[in-house]
């Protein structure tokens, strides 16, 4: 199994192991919601691998993890790993399956805030799902209140966005089963 399939399979497995929820069609989100994805984003320089899972518990706390591996610039690889997820919310717009996840990520030489926006548009490999990541200075304009004040992001900036051409993004809404 190649690395991209492994990332996708890992995200799916983590989502499947989450606390049981009564599943229903994708909608606005809330307690019990799971957003997961894994695969590769197509960029002008090549493919960037990603994997993530985020879940909102009954108390509204967001848990999960997120990683990106960008080897499109051989002398400057980017490997990011989340250290904390702060919040997950629906994005305003036409799609009921678009979500924004905000948290902290370990970046080269720093721990900075990130904003990940994803949209579950279609099935695996369709090239229609959307992945948009901003880290550090690139994320600062999207942060609010306390997060914006806490972001000492001037020393690090990274952004990547594009269609998910390998793998999938999945939004599953639910209510926590007591």
Steps between C-alpha positions, in 0.01 A plus 500: 500500500649837404533793740195689368267203543646444845419858606143466368449163663639631829263797510205275419598251769536771763159640410343154518641446851352822640237489775181348355261748346155472352589593142289709268561685176758776492372829639598801714709316757497493875555237769600165356617641168807342343701656217779284362714483192816370352673500168671751275429855389606605151711817490694663215821349645367148552304295752485586872398218738260559789303313763266621771211408725303738722207419725269714712405331828177548696651791693599676177874427535688427178749212502706340227819545304630643178818455292639630171807387310609724213808381312432703184802722564794259548722741696215622721272215613204589723381253763225626732333318789217636713552540873145615581167559329314807635175509305309365203209675334292506187614749237246742362428451133329273253625167637357343815811278511763774531683518834770712659736351759727726706782385724871493574759327284865418550685667214875525432637697795162609639156404622244717321129519430348347189168533320390201293196537273362189333195427287359150445355548151512150349635149545858370521733596216242724328729802512209711628567504876687814609794532743625845607765541773653817642764492773661777707504841334293365209223413751507818708227685304260207557549480877269662752531658843722308743644279223611803303660656809676169585645459152863610494505390138727749327793257482319220315256490209378213284196449281378228266169448328354301221274215403533165674606281207586188702303399807192667645355744750200379697259696720275284718255671733348327798379519854701347780337179626479497880 
